């Protein structure tokens, strides 16, 4: 069986790369419905009238998708069966971010909400095709994460004479605080130091510096609190401790004068203020040290070898001391409870004073233990290197998106089995998260790995891998990746991106542009190296994968601006032959020529021609059957009069 994507060499000077035109090949090239209307049945009918069999249904946002009645998805399945069409589904474009990013930063609850939205899309997609793995395209990232530069940037640090600049680096990068979800941008810049050194501050260099300085600032804050706590105690002891102890002894001997009693009361109150203030500082120190230790454990510091072992041993000792102290504190708490019981039974003032003094001593002992414990923990924290709290949004998104995809795929499998829809993660603009081939590849591979781990005990590892490959894949948008051109990348660089992602591709979006904007031109009307990218993808696919794959032309803006159907542009640019036997002529040769026998029919796609001469599709069917011909009565699923979006 012929390949979907074919390279034919007719001679040493002739190289052709084209889609074959048999019913399993060129019939897989389709178009999108307008995502700006909930009337997706009307949109589907409009595309079927143009002779297309692959149509991508979708909505701009969740609100529009929710306006499509559930019964319409069942009707789409009926139309597919009636016409032999194969509709796919695009998840909401604007408000579904599988990583959980918002304008205010990252939020785990937003991620979970996006997973629930995707589950809802899965359910609707299954209504459209209950017997196969209908692809659901969902954007990998919905948030700007970086800007790229092909060459000219140096490695972070001092730039030495004769040093060569690096290739393929970020000139700008958004970083995220894994602990708080806060985000900020860091940019490449060169700084001239007083010493005469020139230092390159790459985004990664700035990020590492932020991790170190913020960690050091927290250490400094702990040191200042400790210093303040000790100073206030030392100042009180130097000025008042001796006098206070003297007055306390005199009180026990009952020889205080009235003035001395008032002095004792004032000094005791001052001592309590010092104690309360130290307690507040202790609370701050303990809270911050616990928080810092938690971040160190969660986000690591890239330690290796001896240093890592030393810190592990140090914290074993710290934890041992804390456990020992906690046992002492538990005993003090028990003693305090007993004292409280005794205090309720006292009969004289002297007995009450004695119990209160005993209680005060226990509280002071309790405080000293906790202060000492805080000192021990703080000293340990001060020796730790900075954890990687701030990381690139792109790296952060890999983990979060892969988790979301895994959750959704498991939901789909458990509900629909092996006939569940396929979650096909799409690369967006290169500036967005996970839109370079390497990042997207790692994300999808991690999602598949997680999926297998969750299911292997239940169905076996081999079967779990087979299902993971079936239910998780990539939608590769050839136009999106081509926008690397504005950052200095070549067609060869972009072809390598397609090569890296090839084996994971389950769905393709075809669109053309000039490398600057997502122009949504038909194939061949811009400068995107479409054929080269498709050729690289083909090399990684099995024959079965090629048979299932659909290729959707995204040219809605072209349709809106020029009122032309883009399908013939695609067939022409890809060199697809007019006849199923792969014999000439090709669509590029004849689609705008005069109609002669065996030489095509001229520009046959416009609806006016269909209406006048008939069409090789369903244009002449009544509306209620998916056509557009006038009928005595309109069906309840009427066609849309809108243009293609």
C-alpha positions as CSV (number, residue, x, y, z in Angstrom):
1,X,0.0,0.0,0.0
2,X,1.3,3.4,-0.9
3,X,2.5,5.8,1.7
4,X,0.5,8.8,2.8
5,X,3.6,11.0,2.2
6,X,5.5,9.9,-0.9
7,X,8.7,10.9,-2.5
8,X,9.0,10.1,-6.2
9,X,12.0,10.7,-8.4
10,X,11.2,10.9,-12.1
11,X,14.7,11.9,-13.1
12,X,17.9,13.4,-11.8
13,X,16.5,16.9,-12.0
14,X,13.0,16.1,-10.8
15,X,12.0,15.5,-7.2
16,X,8.3,15.3,-6.1
17,X,6.9,14.9,-2.7
18,X,3.2,14.4,-2.6
19,X,0.1,13.0,-1.0
20,X,-1.5,10.2,-3.0
21,X,-5.1,10.7,-3.9
22,X,-6.7,7.4,-3.2
23,X,-9.6,7.3,-0.7
24,X,-7.3,6.4,2.2
25,X,-4.8,9.2,1.4
26,X,-5.8,12.6,-0.1
27,X,-9.2,12.0,1.6
28,X,-7.4,12.5,4.9
29,X,-6.7,16.2,4.0
30,X,-9.4,18.3,5.5
31,X,-10.2,21.7,7.0
32,X,-11.3,23.2,10.3
33,X,-14.8,24.4,11.3
34,X,-15.0,27.9,12.5
35,X,-14.3,27.9,16.3
36,X,-16.3,31.1,16.7
37,X,-19.7,29.6,16.5
38,X,-21.5,26.8,18.4
39,X,-23.2,25.8,15.2
40,X,-20.7,23.1,14.5
41,X,-23.2,20.9,12.5
42,X,-23.6,23.8,10.1
43,X,-19.9,24.2,9.8
44,X,-19.4,20.4,9.2
45,X,-22.1,20.4,6.6
46,X,-20.4,23.4,4.8
47,X,-17.2,21.5,4.6
48,X,-18.8,18.3,3.4
49,X,-20.5,20.3,0.7
50,X,-17.0,21.2,-0.5
51,X,-16.2,17.6,-0.9
52,X,-14.0,17.3,2.2
53,X,-14.0,14.2,4.4
54,X,-11.7,15.2,7.2
55,X,-13.1,18.1,9.3
56,X,-11.9,19.4,12.6
57,X,-14.7,20.5,14.9
58,X,-13.9,23.0,17.7
59,X,-14.6,26.0,19.8
60,X,-12.7,29.1,20.7
61,X,-13.4,28.7,24.4
62,X,-15.3,26.6,26.9
63,X,-18.4,28.8,26.8
64,X,-18.9,28.3,23.1
65,X,-18.2,24.6,23.4
66,X,-20.9,24.3,26.1
67,X,-23.4,26.0,23.8
68,X,-23.2,23.0,21.4
69,X,-26.0,20.6,22.5
70,X,-24.8,17.0,23.2
71,X,-27.2,15.7,20.6
72,X,-25.3,17.6,18.0
73,X,-22.2,15.4,18.6
74,X,-24.4,12.4,18.0
75,X,-25.6,14.0,14.8
76,X,-22.0,14.6,13.7
77,X,-21.4,10.9,14.2
78,X,-24.4,10.2,12.0
79,X,-23.2,12.6,9.3
80,X,-19.8,10.9,9.4
81,X,-21.3,7.5,8.8
82,X,-23.6,8.9,6.1
83,X,-20.9,10.6,4.1
84,X,-17.8,8.6,5.0
85,X,-16.3,11.6,6.6
86,X,-14.0,11.6,9.6
87,X,-14.5,14.5,11.9
88,X,-11.9,15.3,14.6
89,X,-12.2,17.6,17.6
90,X,-10.1,20.6,18.9
91,X,-10.4,21.3,22.6
92,X,-11.1,24.9,23.6
93,X,-8.3,27.2,22.4
94,X,-8.3,30.1,24.9
95,X,-9.1,28.9,28.4
96,X,-7.7,25.4,28.7
97,X,-4.1,25.3,30.0
98,X,-3.0,21.9,31.0
99,X,-0.1,23.2,33.1
100,X,-2.4,25.5,35.2
101,X,-0.9,28.9,34.2
102,X,-3.0,32.1,34.5
103,X,-2.2,35.8,34.1
104,X,-1.7,35.8,37.9
105,X,0.7,32.9,37.9
106,X,0.6,29.1,38.3
107,X,-2.3,27.6,40.2
108,X,-2.8,23.9,40.9
109,X,-6.6,24.4,41.1
110,X,-6.5,25.9,37.5
111,X,-4.6,22.8,36.3
112,X,-7.2,20.5,37.9
113,X,-10.0,22.5,36.3
114,X,-8.3,22.2,32.9
115,X,-8.1,18.4,33.4
116,X,-11.9,18.3,34.1
117,X,-12.5,20.4,31.0
118,X,-10.5,18.0,28.9
119,X,-12.4,15.0,30.4
120,X,-15.6,16.7,29.2
121,X,-14.1,17.1,25.7
122,X,-13.2,13.4,25.8
123,X,-16.8,12.5,26.5
124,X,-18.1,14.6,23.6
125,X,-15.5,13.3,21.2
126,X,-16.5,9.8,22.0
127,X,-20.1,10.7,20.9
128,X,-18.6,11.7,17.6
129,X,-16.8,8.3,17.1
130,X,-17.7,5.4,19.4
131,X,-15.6,2.9,17.5
132,X,-12.2,4.5,17.1
133,X,-9.5,6.7,18.6
134,X,-10.8,10.1,17.4
135,X,-8.0,12.6,17.9
136,X,-8.6,15.5,20.3
137,X,-6.1,18.3,19.7
138,X,-5.2,20.3,22.8
139,X,-2.6,23.0,23.1
140,X,0.6,22.1,24.9
141,X,1.0,25.6,26.3
142,X,-1.2,28.6,26.5
143,X,1.3,30.9,28.1
144,X,4.4,32.7,26.8
145,X,7.5,31.1,28.2
146,X,10.6,32.2,26.2
147,X,12.1,33.9,23.1
148,X,14.8,32.1,21.1
149,X,17.8,33.3,19.2
150,X,19.7,31.1,16.8
151,X,23.2,32.6,17.4
152,X,25.1,35.5,19.0
153,X,24.5,34.8,22.7
154,X,27.3,33.8,25.0
155,X,27.3,31.3,27.9
156,X,26.5,32.7,31.3
157,X,29.5,34.2,33.1
158,X,32.6,36.0,32.1
159,X,33.1,36.4,28.3
160,X,36.7,35.6,27.5
161,X,38.7,36.8,24.5
162,X,38.2,34.6,21.5
163,X,35.2,32.9,23.1
164,X,32.6,31.7,20.5
165,X,28.9,32.4,21.0
166,X,26.5,29.6,21.5
167,X,23.8,28.3,19.1
168,X,20.0,27.9,19.8
169,X,19.6,29.7,23.1
170,X,16.9,31.6,24.9
171,X,17.2,35.4,24.8
172,X,14.3,35.7,27.2
173,X,12.7,33.3,29.6
174,X,9.8,33.3,32.0
175,X,10.6,31.5,35.3
176,X,8.2,30.3,37.9
177,X,8.5,29.9,41.6
178,X,7.6,26.3,42.2
179,X,6.5,27.1,45.8
180,X,4.3,30.1,45.2
181,X,3.4,30.0,41.5
182,X,4.8,33.5,41.0
183,X,6.3,34.2,37.6
184,X,8.7,36.7,36.2
185,X,10.7,37.2,33.0
186,X,14.5,37.3,32.8
187,X,16.4,38.5,29.7
188,X,19.8,38.1,28.2
189,X,22.1,41.1,28.8
190,X,25.8,41.8,29.0
191,X,27.3,43.8,31.9
192,X,30.6,45.6,32.1
193,X,32.2,45.2,35.6
194,X,34.5,47.7,37.2
195,X,37.4,45.2,37.0
196,X,37.1,45.4,33.2
197,X,35.4,42.0,32.8
198,X,32.4,41.6,30.5
199,X,29.9,39.2,31.9
200,X,27.0,37.5,30.0
201,X,23.8,37.3,32.1
202,X,21.9,34.6,30.3
203,X,18.3,33.9,31.5
204,X,19.6,30.8,33.1
205,X,22.4,32.7,34.8
206,X,20.0,35.3,36.1
207,X,17.6,32.5,37.3
208,X,20.4,30.8,39.2
209,X,21.5,34.1,40.7
210,X,17.9,34.7,41.9
211,X,17.8,31.3,43.6
212,X,21.0,32.0,45.4
213,X,20.3,35.6,46.4
214,X,16.7,34.9,47.6
215,X,18.0,31.9,49.7
216,X,20.8,34.0,51.1
217,X,18.3,36.8,52.0
218,X,16.3,34.3,54.0
219,X,19.4,33.1,55.8
220,X,20.3,36.7,56.6
221,X,16.8,37.3,58.0
222,X,17.2,34.3,60.3
223,X,20.6,35.5,61.5
224,X,19.1,39.0,62.2
225,X,16.2,37.5,64.1
226,X,18.6,35.4,66.2
227,X,20.9,38.4,66.8
228,X,17.9,40.5,67.9
229,X,16.5,37.7,70.1
230,X,19.9,37.3,71.9
231,X,20.5,41.0,72.2
232,X,17.2,41.8,73.8
233,X,17.8,39.1,76.4
234,X,21.4,40.1,77.0
235,X,20.3,43.8,77.5
236,X,17.7,42.8,80.0
237,X,20.1,40.5,81.9
238,X,22.8,43.2,82.0
239,X,20.5,45.9,83.3
240,X,17.9,44.1,85.4
241,X,18.7,40.4,86.0
242,X,20.7,40.8,89.2
243,X,18.2,43.2,90.8
244,X,15.2,41.1,89.8
245,X,16.7,37.9,91.4
246,X,17.5,39.9,94.5
247,X,13.9,41.1,94.8
248,X,12.5,37.6,94.2
249,X,14.6,36.2,97.0
250,X,13.4,39.1,99.3
251,X,9.8,38.3,98.3
252,X,10.3,34.7,99.3
253,X,11.6,35.9,102.7
254,X,8.7,38.3,102.9
255,X,10.9,41.4,103.6
256,X,9.9,43.6,100.7
257,X,8.9,47.1,101.2
258,X,5.9,48.6,99.3
259,X,8.3,50.4,96.9
260,X,10.3,47.2,96.3
261,X,7.0,45.3,95.6
262,X,6.1,47.8,92.9
263,X,9.6,47.6,91.5
264,X,9.4,43.7,91.5
265,X,6.1,43.9,89.6
266,X,7.5,46.3,87.0
267,X,10.7,44.2,86.4
268,X,8.6,41.0,86.2
269,X,6.4,42.7,83.6
270,X,9.5,43.8,81.7
271,X,10.9,40.3,81.8
272,X,7.6,39.0,80.4
273,X,7.8,41.5,77.6
274,X,11.3,40.2,76.7
275,X,10.1,36.7,76.9
276,X,7.1,37.4,74.6
277,X,9.2,39.3,72.1
278,X,11.7,36.4,72.0
279,X,8.8,34.1,71.5
280,X,7.6,36.0,68.5
281,X,11.1,36.0,67.0
282,X,11.4,32.3,67.7
283,X,8.1,31.7,65.9
284,X,9.3,33.6,62.9
285,X,12.6,31.7,62.9
286,X,11.0,28.3,63.2
287,X,8.4,29.0,60.6
288,X,11.0,30.2,58.1
289,X,13.4,27.4,58.7
290,X,10.7,24.8,58.3
291,X,9.6,26.4,55.1
292,X,13.2,26.6,53.8
293,X,13.8,22.9,54.7
294,X,10.6,21.9,52.9
295,X,11.7,23.7,49.8
296,X,15.2,22.2,50.0
297,X,13.6,18.7,50.2
298,X,11.1,19.3,47.4
299,X,13.2,21.2,44.9
300,X,16.7,20.0,45.6
301,X,19.9,21.8,45.0
302,X,21.7,19.6,42.5
303,X,24.1,18.3,45.2
304,X,26.3,15.3,44.5
305,X,28.9,13.2,46.3
306,X,30.4,14.2,49.6
307,X,28.5,17.5,50.0
308,X,25.1,15.7,49.6
309,X,26.2,12.9,52.1
310,X,27.3,15.5,54.6
311,X,24.0,17.4,54.5
312,X,22.1,14.1,54.9
313,X,24.1,13.1,57.9
314,X,23.8,16.6,59.4
315,X,20.0,16.5,59.2
316,X,19.9,13.0,60.7
317,X,21.6,14.5,63.8
318,X,19.2,17.5,63.7
319,X,16.2,15.3,63.5
320,X,17.5,13.1,66.3
321,X,17.9,16.2,68.6
322,X,14.4,17.5,67.6
323,X,12.9,14.1,68.6
324,X,14.8,14.1,71.9
325,X,13.6,17.7,72.6
326,X,10.0,16.9,71.7
327,X,10.1,14.1,74.3
328,X,11.2,16.6,76.9
329,X,8.5,19.1,75.8
330,X,5.8,16.4,76.1
331,X,6.9,15.8,79.7
332,X,6.8,19.5,80.5
333,X,3.3,19.7,79.0
334,X,2.1,16.9,81.2
335,X,3.6,18.6,84.2
336,X,1.9,21.8,83.3
337,X,-1.4,20.0,83.1
338,X,-0.9,18.6,86.6
339,X,0.0,22.0,88.0
340,X,-3.2,23.5,86.5
341,X,-5.1,20.8,88.3
342,X,-3.3,21.5,91.6
343,X,-3.9,25.3,91.2
344,X,-7.7,24.7,91.2
345,X,-7.5,23.1,94.6
346,X,-5.2,25.6,96.5
347,X,-6.6,27.2,99.7
348,X,-4.0,29.9,100.5
349,X,-2.3,32.7,98.6
350,X,1.1,31.3,99.5
351,X,0.2,27.9,98.0
352,X,-1.0,29.7,94.9
353,X,2.3,31.7,94.6
354,X,4.3,28.5,95.0
355,X,2.4,26.7,92.2
356,X,2.7,29.8,89.9
357,X,6.5,29.9,90.5
358,X,6.8,26.2,89.7
359,X,4.7,26.8,86.5
360,X,6.9,29.8,85.5
361,X,10.0,27.6,85.8
362,X,8.5,24.9,83.6
363,X,7.5,27.5,81.0
364,X,11.0,29.0,81.1
365,X,12.5,25.5,80.6
366,X,10.1,24.9,77.8
367,X,11.1,28.2,76.1
368,X,14.8,27.4,76.5
369,X,14.4,24.0,74.9
370,X,12.5,25.4,71.9
371,X,14.9,28.3,71.5
372,X,17.8,25.9,71.6
373,X,16.0,23.7,69.1
374,X,15.4,26.7,66.8
375,X,19.1,27.6,67.0
376,X,20.1,24.0,66.0
377,X,17.7,24.0,63.0
378,X,18.8,27.5,61.9
379,X,22.5,26.5,62.0
380,X,21.8,23.5,59.8
381,X,19.7,25.5,57.3
382,X,22.5,28.1,57.1
383,X,24.8,25.4,55.7
384,X,22.5,24.3,53.0
385,X,22.9,25.4,49.3
386,X,20.1,27.1,47.5
387,X,17.4,24.8,46.2
388,X,16.1,25.2,42.6
389,X,12.9,27.1,43.7
390,X,12.8,29.2,40.5
391,X,12.9,27.1,37.3
392,X,12.0,27.8,33.6
393,X,8.3,27.7,32.9
394,X,9.0,25.3,30.0
395,X,10.6,22.8,32.4
396,X,7.8,23.3,35.0
397,X,5.2,22.8,32.3
398,X,6.6,19.4,31.3
399,X,5.8,17.9,34.6
400,X,2.4,19.6,35.0
401,X,1.2,19.0,31.4
402,X,2.4,15.4,31.4
403,X,0.5,14.8,34.7
404,X,-2.7,16.3,33.2
405,X,-2.5,14.3,30.0
406,X,-1.9,11.1,32.0
407,X,-4.9,11.8,34.2
408,X,-7.2,12.5,31.2
409,X,-5.9,9.5,29.3
410,X,-6.5,7.2,32.3
411,X,-10.0,8.6,32.6
412,X,-10.7,8.0,28.9
413,X,-9.3,4.4,29.0
414,X,-11.2,3.4,32.1
415,X,-14.5,4.8,30.7
416,X,-14.2,3.8,27.0
417,X,-11.4,1.2,26.9
418,X,-9.2,0.9,23.8
419,X,-11.7,2.8,21.7
420,X,-11.2,6.0,23.8
421,X,-10.3,9.2,22.0
422,X,-6.6,10.1,21.5
423,X,-5.2,13.1,23.4
424,X,-3.1,14.8,20.8
425,X,-0.9,17.6,22.3
426,X,-0.2,20.5,19.8
427,X,2.9,22.7,19.6
428,X,1.8,26.3,19.7
429,X,4.0,29.3,18.9
430,X,7.8,28.8,19.7
431,X,7.5,31.5,22.4
432,X,5.0,29.4,24.3
433,X,5.7,26.6,26.7
434,X,6.4,23.1,25.2
435,X,6.3,24.3,21.6
436,X,9.8,23.2,20.6
437,X,10.1,19.5,19.5
438,X,12.4,18.4,22.3
439,X,10.2,19.8,25.1
440,X,7.0,18.4,23.6
441,X,8.7,15.1,23.0
442,X,9.8,14.8,26.6
443,X,6.4,15.8,27.9
444,X,4.5,13.2,25.8
445,X,7.1,10.5,26.7
446,X,6.7,11.3,30.4
447,X,2.9,11.2,30.1
448,X,3.1,7.8,28.4
449,X,5.5,6.6,31.1
450,X,3.2,7.7,33.9
451,X,0.3,6.1,32.1
452,X,2.1,2.8,31.9
453,X,3.1,2.9,35.6
454,X,-0.5,3.4,36.6
455,X,-1.8,0.5,34.5
456,X,1.0,-2.1,34.2
457,X,-0.1,-4.0,37.4
458,X,-3.6,-4.2,36.0
459,X,-3.0,-5.1,32.4
460,X,0.7,-5.8,32.1
461,X,3.5,-3.5,30.9
462,X,3.5,-4.5,27.3
463,X,-0.3,-3.9,26.9
464,X,-0.1,-0.6,28.9
465,X,2.6,0.7,26.5
466,X,0.5,-0.3,23.5
467,X,-2.5,1.6,24.8
468,X,-0.4,4.6,25.9
469,X,0.9,5.0,22.3
470,X,-2.7,4.7,21.1
471,X,-4.2,7.3,23.4
472,X,-1.4,9.9,23.8
473,X,0.2,11.6,20.9
474,X,1.1,14.9,19.2
475,X,-0.6,17.2,16.8
476,X,2.3,18.8,14.8
477,X,1.5,22.3,13.4
478,X,4.0,22.9,10.6
479,X,3.2,26.6,10.5
480,X,3.6,27.2,14.3
481,X,7.2,25.8,14.4
482,X,8.1,27.7,11.3
483,X,7.8,31.0,13.2
484,X,11.3,30.2,14.5
485,X,12.4,31.8,11.3
486,X,12.0,35.3,12.7
487,X,14.6,34.4,15.4
488,X,17.2,33.5,12.8
489,X,16.5,29.7,12.4
490,X,16.8,28.1,9.0
491,X,14.6,25.7,7.1
492,X,17.1,23.0,8.0
493,X,16.8,23.7,11.7
494,X,13.0,23.5,11.4
495,X,13.1,20.3,9.5
496,X,15.2,18.8,12.4
497,X,12.4,19.8,14.8
498,X,9.9,17.7,12.8
499,X,12.5,14.8,12.8
500,X,12.7,14.9,16.6
501,X,9.0,14.7,17.2
502,X,8.1,12.4,14.3
503,X,7.4,9.1,16.0
504,X,4.8,10.7,18.4
505,X,2.8,12.5,15.7
506,X,-0.8,11.3,15.4
507,X,-2.4,14.4,13.7
508,X,-1.2,17.2,11.5
509,X,-2.1,20.8,11.1
510,X,-1.2,22.3,7.8
511,X,-0.9,26.1,7.5
512,X,1.4,28.5,5.7
513,X,3.1,31.8,6.7
514,X,6.3,33.7,6.3
515,X,7.8,33.0,9.6
516,X,6.6,36.1,11.5
517,X,2.9,35.6,12.2
518,X,0.5,32.7,12.3
519,X,-1.0,33.9,9.0
520,X,-3.2,30.9,8.3
521,X,-2.5,30.9,4.6
522,X,-3.2,27.8,2.5
523,X,-0.2,25.5,1.8
524,X,2.0,26.9,-0.9
525,X,1.0,30.5,-0.3
526,X,3.8,31.3,2.2
527,X,7.3,30.0,2.7
528,X,6.8,27.2,5.3
529,X,8.9,24.1,4.4
530,X,5.8,21.9,4.6
531,X,7.0,19.1,2.4
532,X,10.3,18.8,4.2
533,X,8.6,18.6,7.6
534,X,6.1,16.0,6.4
535,X,8.9,13.9,4.9
536,X,10.8,13.8,8.2
537,X,7.6,12.8,10.1
538,X,6.9,10.1,7.6
539,X,10.2,8.4,8.3
540,X,9.2,7.6,11.9
541,X,5.6,6.3,11.2
542,X,4.4,2.8,10.6
543,X,2.0,2.1,7.7
544,X,-0.8,1.7,10.2
545,X,-0.1,5.1,11.7
546,X,-0.1,6.7,8.3
547,X,-3.4,5.2,7.4
548,X,-5.1,6.6,10.5
549,X,-3.5,10.1,10.4
550,X,-5.6,13.1,9.3
551,X,-4.1,16.3,8.0
552,X,-6.2,19.5,8.7
553,X,-5.6,22.7,6.7
554,X,-6.0,25.7,9.0
555,X,-6.6,28.6,6.7
556,X,-9.7,30.3,8.2
557,X,-8.4,33.8,7.9
558,X,-7.6,33.3,4.2
559,X,-11.2,32.1,3.7
560,X,-12.6,35.1,5.6
561,X,-10.4,37.6,3.7
562,X,-10.5,36.2,0.1
563,X,-13.7,34.0,0.1
564,X,-11.8,31.1,-1.4
565,X,-11.7,27.4,-0.3
566,X,-8.1,26.5,0.6
567,X,-8.4,22.7,-0.2
568,X,-7.2,22.9,-3.7
569,X,-4.3,25.0,-2.7
570,X,-3.3,22.1,-0.4
571,X,-3.8,19.4,-3.0
572,X,-1.9,21.5,-5.5
573,X,1.1,22.3,-3.3
574,X,1.4,18.7,-2.1
575,X,1.4,17.4,-5.7
576,X,-1.6,15.2,-5.2
577,X,-2.7,13.5,-8.4
578,X,-6.2,13.9,-9.7
579,X,-6.9,10.2,-10.0
580,X,-6.6,7.4,-7.4
581,X,-4.2,5.4,-9.5
582,X,-1.5,7.9,-9.0
583,X,-1.3,8.7,-12.7
584,X,-1.2,12.3,-14.0
585,X,-2.2,15.0,-14.1
586,X,-1.8,16.4,-10.6
587,X,-4.1,19.0,-9.1
588,X,-1.4,21.6,-9.5
589,X,-1.4,20.9,-13.2
590,X,-5.1,21.1,-14.0
591,X,-7.2,22.7,-11.2
592,X,-7.4,26.1,-13.0
593,X,-7.4,24.8,-16.6
594,X,-10.3,24.4,-19.0
595,X,-12.3,21.2,-18.5
596,X,-11.4,18.6,-21.1
597,X,-11.9,14.8,-20.9
598,X,-9.2,13.3,-18.7
599,X,-7.8,16.7,-17.9
600,X,-9.8,17.8,-15.0
601,X,-12.9,20.1,-14.6
602,X,-11.3,23.5,-14.0
603,X,-11.9,25.2,-10.7
604,X,-14.5,22.8,-9.4
605,X,-14.5,23.5,-5.7
606,X,-16.5,26.8,-5.5
607,X,-20.1,26.3,-4.4
608,X,-21.5,28.2,-7.4
609,X,-20.0,25.5,-9.7
610,X,-21.6,22.8,-7.4
611,X,-25.0,24.4,-7.6
612,X,-24.8,24.8,-11.4
613,X,-23.3,21.4,-12.5
614,X,-23.5,19.1,-9.6
615,X,-20.8,18.0,-7.3
616,X,-18.8,14.9,-6.3
617,X,-20.2,15.2,-2.8
618,X,-23.4,16.1,-0.9
619,X,-24.0,19.6,-2.2
620,X,-27.2,18.5,-3.9
621,X,-28.7,16.7,-0.9
622,X,-31.4,18.4,1.1
623,X,-30.1,20.2,4.2
624,X,-31.5,17.7,6.6
625,X,-29.3,15.0,5.0
626,X,-26.2,17.1,5.2
627,X,-26.4,18.9,1.9
628,X,-27.3,22.4,0.9
629,X,-29.9,22.1,-1.8
630,X,-33.2,23.8,-1.2
631,X,-35.8,21.5,0.3
632,X,-39.5,21.9,1.1
633,X,-38.8,21.7,4.8
634,X,-35.7,22.4,6.8
635,X,-34.3,19.7,9.0
636,X,-33.7,20.4,12.7
637,X,-30.0,20.4,12.1
638,X,-29.8,23.1,9.4
639,X,-26.6,24.0,7.7
640,X,-24.7,27.2,8.6
641,X,-24.5,30.0,6.1
642,X,-21.3,31.2,7.6
643,X,-17.9,31.1,5.9
644,X,-15.1,28.7,6.9
645,X,-13.3,29.8,10.1
